Amino acid sequence: MTASSSPQRLKGILAVTVLKANNLMKSDWFGENDCYVLISFEPLSTEAKVKAENRKEQTETYQKTQIHDASNPVFNEKLIFPVADELQTMYVQVWDSDYDKDDLLAHGTLNLLDDEQDGRFNTNTDKEWLHTVTLSMFNEKGNSGGTLEVVLHFIPETVMAYMDKKFDAAQAELKKKLTQKIVAKMTDVATEKIQGYIGNGI
């Protein structure tokens, strides 16, 4: 196998736990919103109406939560993203799911390279980090669209390799359980690639 055909080395994994949204606009005349959150590390379209059947499949850079009701929905869902290159921006959207078309309720971004953050979201590092973030979002008219609370947890390849080493039985079992917990809710599209990088011993 040539170098060009070799799989790209993984820098680590980024777990994004979507906790809850607050003060979303009400989209439906009757009943509650049926909300889901999109998390992407590539730009997202903000087209107001998208047919549900035309929404693209989840990938290693684009994932979504399950649907939850209300204008202040609680998600508590973890999405796992393999990190092959340094991530620059996290794009967030909250949609109201309808039978024929989905309505965009709010959107926002998080600059992972912002110098004002002192590199706290750097994914080009060998250090593990975890931060809770409250993202301010906007609606289609550019007005306040509520907030989204998320937890970002980056586990670099060096830490994953460390967790896989068995210095003694007790430590090995502890690290194994931690790794299993990290990947417990990963999406199907990410499972195979992540397990391939961190080994089948998890």
N, C-alpha and C positions, 0 to 999 in steps of 0.2 A: 504493500500500500504506500503510495507516495504521500509526501507531506501535505500536498494540496488537497488530497482526498481524505485526510485524517479528520475526525470530528474535532470541532473547535473546543478547546479546553474551557471548562466552566469556571468562572470566577467565584461563583457561590450561588446561593438561592436567596430570594427576597420574599418573605411572607408578608402579605398585606391583609390584615384583619379589619374588615369593615364592621365597625361597632354599631353606629346608628346615625340617622339623619335627623335634623331638627328644622322645623319651620318651613317645610316644603309647601309650595303652592298647591291648592286643591285643583285637580284636573277634571274630575268627574262631577257631573251635576248631581248624581245620586250615588250614595255609597262612598266608600273610602278609596283613596289611591291604591293601586296595585303596583308597588314600586320594586324596581331592581336597580342595582348599581353596576355600571361598567367601569372597569379599571384597565387602562391601557398605557403602554410606554411608547406608543406611536400616536400621532394626531388622529382625533376622532371627528367625524362629521357632526355638525350641530344642526343638521336638517330637522325641521320641526316635527315632521311626520315620517315614520318609516314603517313599512309593512313588516309585521312580526315575522312572517315566513322568509323575508329577505335579509334578516339580520345575519351577519357573517358568523361562521363557526368560531368557537373559542380556540385560541392559539397560545403559544408560549409568551406572547406579549399582550394578549387581549383576553380578558376573562370577565365573567359577570356572576353576580350573586343569584340566589333564588328570589322569588317574588314575596314581598311582605307588604302588609296593609298599613294604611294610615299616613298622616302628614308628618309624623315623627316616628318612622319605622325603626325597629331594632332588628339588625341583621345578625350580628355576631358570627360572621362567616370569614373563614381564612382562605385566601387565594395564594397559590404558590407560583412564583415566577423564576425559572432558571435564568441566571445572569451570565451571559457569555461576553458581553461588552458593557462598558460603563454606561449606566442609565443616566439620562439627562433630565427628562421631564415625566412626571406621572399625570396622566389625563384622567379626569373623573367625570362621569355623567350619571344622573339619576333619571330614570324613565318611568312613566306610568304605562303599564301593559294593558292594551285593549285588544278586542277580538280581531279587528282588521288593521289598525295602525297604532303604533306606540307614540306617546307624547313625551317630548323632552321637558322635564321639570326644572332641571338645574344642571350646571356644569362648572368645573373649576380645574385648576392645575396646581401642581406642586413642583417648583424648580429644585431639582436634586443637586444642582451645581451652584446654587446661590451662595456667593461668598459671605453674605450676611448671616448664613446659617453655620459658618465656621466649619464647613465640611462634614456636618453631622449626618448628611444623607449620602455620603460618598460610597459608591459600590465598587470602586477601584482600590480596595484596601484589603489588608489581611486581618483587619480587626472586626470583631463582631459588634453590632450595635442594635439598639432597640429604642424607638421613639414613638410617643403618642402625638398625633397631629389633629388639629381641628381646622378643616379646610373651609374657607369662605367660598360660596358658590354664587353664580349669577343665573338669572332666568334669560329667556330669549330676548327680552327688551333691555338687558344690561343692568337690571335692577337686582337688589339682593334676592338670592334664591335659596337662602337657608345655609346650613352648615352640614358638614359630614365629618364624623369622628372616625379616625383610622389609627391602627398601630402598624408601624413598619419595623420589621425585624430582619436584618441582613446577617446571613451566616456565610462567611467566606469559605472558599475551598480548603484553606489551611485548617480551619476549625473543623470542617467536616472530616478531613483526614485524621485530625487529632482524635475526634470522637470515635473513629473506627479502630484506633489502636487499643490493644488490651494490655494495659500495664499490670492490672490485677483483676481478679474475677469481680470484685465489688464495683470497681470503677468502670469496668467494661459494661456491666449490666446497667449501670446508671446512664452512661453515655448512649447505650442502645435504646433505652426507653425514651431519652430526650430526643433522639433522632426520629424515632417512630412517632412521637408526639408532633414534631415539626411537620412531618409529611403526611400526617393522618388525614388531612382534609384536602390534599392536593387534587387538582383536577386530572381527569384521565389523560389529557393531552400532555401534561407535564410529567406524569408518573414514570413512564418508561425511560425518558431521557435523564431525569434526575437520579433514578436508581442505577442507571448505567454509569453515572459519574461517581456516585458515592458507594457503589458496590452492593452486592446482594446480601450483605451481612446485616443489613439494618432490620 
